[in-house]
Amino acid sequence: MRIPGWGFVALLLCISSVHAEEQAPTADPKAAAATPSWAPGPILEESTEPPPGRVASRDVGVALTLPESWRGEDVSWRALDPEETLALSELAQAALVVEFKDKRGAAQPLVTIYRVKLTPWREAAAKGAAGPGRLTLTSPETGYVVVRSDQSKARGRFGELRADLEDAVGTLALYDAHRETRHLIPRVQSDFAGTLEDGSQVSIKLNPNGQMTLTFGKQPRTLEGLWFQRGVQVVARLTIPKVQTSPRFEAEPELLFHYDGKGLIAIKWDQKVLGPLGVRLEQTP
């Protein structure tokens, strides 16, 4: 057997190295710049509106997307009240229905979905007493039952809608609070003001470019910093780890606020400088 010379082997290694470098992924500068180096976690993604036809029920515990043909004004969904839910099945804990309303206003259910405890449902199913509907989705302790409308009675507009029922059922998924409510998180506004425990004023200006100013005290001091929104939190950091405005004054840099859509509540700041936590800063015009 002939063994290649060392020169040939070296050439192969060199070619492989060059090829690997060409295939190696390159860093995305935009992705790297998305999160400040000081940030204690990821920045909130931009809020996005839910997709068209989205149905999400926290009570039932499921979400689905209606097919395009179901997105007209004659199709809507609603949660069933407790009496309607129990009338559906004695095992049902919560339910929703997607229904069609004809020109006279009469409602016809297209699909009904209800939540049950999984063990009692399976015990009833073993006795042939479960129903109506078919167990379609499960979690460790919970089942979700789908009741399809009667296809044999589907006529006209209702028949057209009934033909797309499986497209709707095919999107059924467990309710994900983060996904379904992300677009509801309010975007933080710019100016807030409140009163510290000693009676002095405190204000924060949050600029769209990520810069912020904090002004406080009976003899007002102004400090600068950086900020971003993460969910219902406003995370901020004074620009320098130990911000000094005079030889006698310094402040810890980390700031954290809860945002409720109307104001900020102090969760973390330097209490030696700003006083006790829990101060509320109202949004100002």
C-alpha positions in Angstrom: 0.0 0.0 0.0 1.3 3.4 -0.9 1.2 6.1 1.7 1.0 9.7 0.5 3.9 11.9 1.3 3.7 14.5 4.1 3.6 17.3 1.6 0.4 15.9 0.0 -1.2 15.4 3.4 -0.3 18.9 4.4 -1.9 20.2 1.2 -5.1 18.3 2.0 -5.2 19.7 5.5 -4.8 23.2 4.2 -7.6 22.8 1.6 -9.9 21.4 4.4 -9.1 24.4 6.6 -9.9 26.9 4.0 -13.1 25.1 3.1 -14.2 25.1 6.8 -13.5 28.8 7.1 -15.7 29.4 4.1 -18.5 27.4 5.6 -18.3 28.8 9.1 -21.2 31.1 10.0 -20.4 34.7 10.4 -21.7 36.8 13.2 -24.7 39.0 12.6 -23.7 42.5 13.8 -27.4 43.5 14.0 -28.2 40.5 16.2 -25.2 41.3 18.4 -26.3 44.9 18.8 -29.9 43.9 19.7 -29.1 43.5 23.4 -27.0 45.9 25.4 -23.9 44.3 26.9 -25.1 45.4 30.4 -28.6 44.0 30.0 -29.5 41.2 32.5 -31.5 39.3 29.9 -33.0 39.6 26.4 -34.8 42.7 25.2 -38.5 42.3 24.6 -39.2 41.5 21.0 -41.4 44.0 19.2 -45.1 43.4 20.0 -46.9 41.8 17.1 -50.6 41.6 16.4 -52.1 38.1 16.6 -52.6 36.4 13.3 -55.9 36.9 11.5 -58.6 34.5 12.8 -56.9 33.7 16.1 -59.0 32.3 18.8 -57.4 31.9 22.2 -59.1 31.0 25.5 -57.2 31.0 28.8 -60.2 29.4 30.6 -60.5 26.5 28.2 -56.8 26.3 27.8 -56.6 26.1 24.0 -56.0 28.3 20.9 -56.7 27.8 17.2 -56.6 29.8 14.0 -59.8 30.0 12.0 -59.5 29.3 8.3 -59.9 32.3 6.0 -63.5 31.3 5.1 -64.4 31.5 8.7 -63.3 35.1 9.2 -66.4 36.8 7.9 -68.9 38.8 10.0 -71.3 35.8 10.1 -68.8 33.7 12.1 -67.8 34.4 15.7 -66.7 32.6 18.8 -67.7 32.8 22.4 -67.1 31.1 25.8 -70.0 29.0 27.0 -71.4 30.0 30.4 -71.3 27.4 33.3 -74.9 26.2 32.6 -74.2 25.7 28.8 -70.9 23.9 29.7 -72.5 21.4 32.0 -75.4 20.9 29.5 -72.7 19.9 27.0 -71.2 17.2 29.3 -71.2 16.6 33.0 -67.4 16.2 32.7 -66.9 19.6 31.0 -65.0 22.2 33.0 -65.0 25.0 30.4 -66.0 25.3 26.8 -66.0 27.6 23.7 -68.0 27.4 20.5 -67.3 28.8 17.0 -70.7 29.4 15.4 -72.3 30.7 12.2 -75.2 33.1 12.3 -77.5 33.1 9.3 -79.3 36.2 8.0 -82.1 35.7 10.5 -79.6 35.7 13.4 -80.0 32.0 14.2 -76.8 30.5 15.5 -75.4 27.2 14.3 -72.3 25.7 16.0 -69.5 24.9 13.6 -67.2 23.4 16.3 -67.3 23.2 20.1 -64.2 22.6 22.2 -64.3 21.7 25.9 -61.9 20.9 28.7 -62.1 17.8 30.9 -60.1 16.0 33.5 -58.3 13.3 31.7 -58.7 10.4 34.1 -62.5 10.7 34.6 -62.9 11.1 30.8 -60.9 7.9 30.1 -62.9 6.0 32.8 -66.1 7.1 31.2 -64.8 6.3 27.7 -64.0 2.7 28.9 -67.7 2.4 29.8 -68.8 3.9 26.6 -70.2 6.9 28.5 -67.8 9.7 27.3 -68.9 12.4 25.0 -70.1 14.1 23.0 -67.1 14.7 20.8 -63.6 13.3 20.4 -60.6 13.6 22.7 -58.2 15.5 20.4 -55.6 17.1 22.6 -54.1 16.2 26.0 -51.7 17.4 28.6 -50.7 15.3 31.6 -53.9 15.8 33.6 -56.2 17.5 31.1 -58.0 16.5 27.9 -59.6 18.7 25.2 -62.6 17.4 23.4 -63.7 18.6 20.0 -67.4 18.4 19.0 -67.8 18.7 15.2 -71.0 19.9 13.6 -73.1 17.4 11.7 -71.8 17.3 8.1 -74.9 15.6 6.8 -77.0 18.7 7.6 -74.6 21.2 6.1 -76.2 23.3 3.4 -75.6 26.6 1.7 -73.2 29.0 3.4 -73.0 26.7 6.5 -72.0 23.8 4.2 -69.2 25.9 2.7 -67.9 26.7 6.2 -68.3 23.1 7.4 -66.1 21.9 4.6 -63.2 23.8 6.2 -63.7 22.5 9.7 -60.7 20.2 9.7 -58.5 23.1 8.7 -59.6 24.8 11.9 -59.2 21.7 14.1 -55.7 21.1 12.6 -54.4 24.3 14.2 -55.6 23.4 17.8 -52.9 23.9 20.4 -52.5 24.4 24.1 -52.9 27.9 25.3 -49.5 29.7 25.5 -49.9 32.9 27.6 -46.7 34.4 26.3 -47.6 34.0 22.7 -51.3 34.9 23.0 -50.8 38.0 25.1 -47.5 39.4 23.9 -49.2 42.0 21.7 -51.3 43.2 24.7 -48.2 44.4 26.6 -48.3 48.2 26.5 -45.3 50.0 25.1 -43.8 52.3 27.7 -44.2 56.0 27.2 -41.5 58.6 27.8 -42.0 60.8 30.9 -42.9 59.8 34.5 -42.9 61.7 37.8 -43.6 60.9 41.4 -42.8 61.8 45.0 -40.1 60.2 47.2 -40.6 59.4 50.8 -38.9 62.6 51.9 -41.5 64.7 49.9 -39.0 65.6 47.1 -39.8 65.0 43.5 -38.4 62.3 41.2 -38.8 62.1 37.5 -37.6 59.9 34.7 -37.4 60.7 31.0 -37.1 57.6 28.7 -36.0 58.6 25.3 -36.8 56.4 22.3 -33.0 55.9 21.5 -32.5 54.1 24.8 -31.1 57.1 26.7 -32.6 58.1 30.0 -32.3 60.9 32.6 -33.2 60.6 36.2 -33.9 63.8 38.2 -34.5 63.7 42.0 -34.1 65.5 45.3 -34.9 68.7 47.1 -31.9 70.2 45.4 -32.4 68.4 42.1 -29.7 66.1 40.8 -29.8 64.7 37.2 -28.1 61.5 36.3 -28.0 59.9 32.9 -28.3 56.2 31.9 -29.6 53.6 29.5 -32.9 51.7 29.5 -35.0 49.2 27.6 -38.4 47.5 28.1 -38.7 43.8 28.8 -42.3 42.7 29.0 -43.9 44.8 31.8 -40.4 45.7 33.2 -38.4 48.7 32.5 -34.7 47.8 33.1 -32.3 50.7 33.4 -28.7 51.3 34.3 -26.9 54.6 35.1 -24.2 55.1 32.6 -21.2 54.6 34.9 -21.0 51.8 37.4 -20.5 54.2 40.3 -22.0 57.5 39.2 -20.3 60.4 41.0 -21.6 64.0 40.8 -19.4 65.2 43.6 -16.9 63.7 46.0 -19.7 63.1 48.5 -22.2 61.5 46.2 -22.5 58.2 44.3 -25.3 55.8 43.3 -25.6 52.2 42.5 -26.3 51.9 38.8 -29.1 49.3 38.5 -32.7 50.4 38.3 -35.8 48.2 37.8 -39.4 49.3 37.4 -42.7 47.5 36.9 -44.9 49.2 34.2 -48.6 48.7 34.4 -49.5 50.7 31.3 -50.0 54.0 33.2 -47.1 54.3 35.5 -43.8 52.9 36.9 -43.3 51.3 40.3 -39.8 51.2 41.7 -38.7 47.6 42.2 -35.0 48.2 42.5 -32.8 51.3 43.0 -30.2 52.6 45.4 -32.3 53.1 48.6 -29.6 55.1 50.3 -29.9 57.7 47.6 -33.6 57.5 46.5 -35.3 56.1 49.6 -37.6 53.1 50.0 -38.8 51.0 47.0 -42.5 51.0 45.9 -42.6 54.6 44.8 -45.0 55.1 42.0 -44.2 57.5 39.1 -47.2 58.5 37.0 -47.0 59.1 33.3 -46.9 62.8 32.5 -48.1 64.5 29.4 
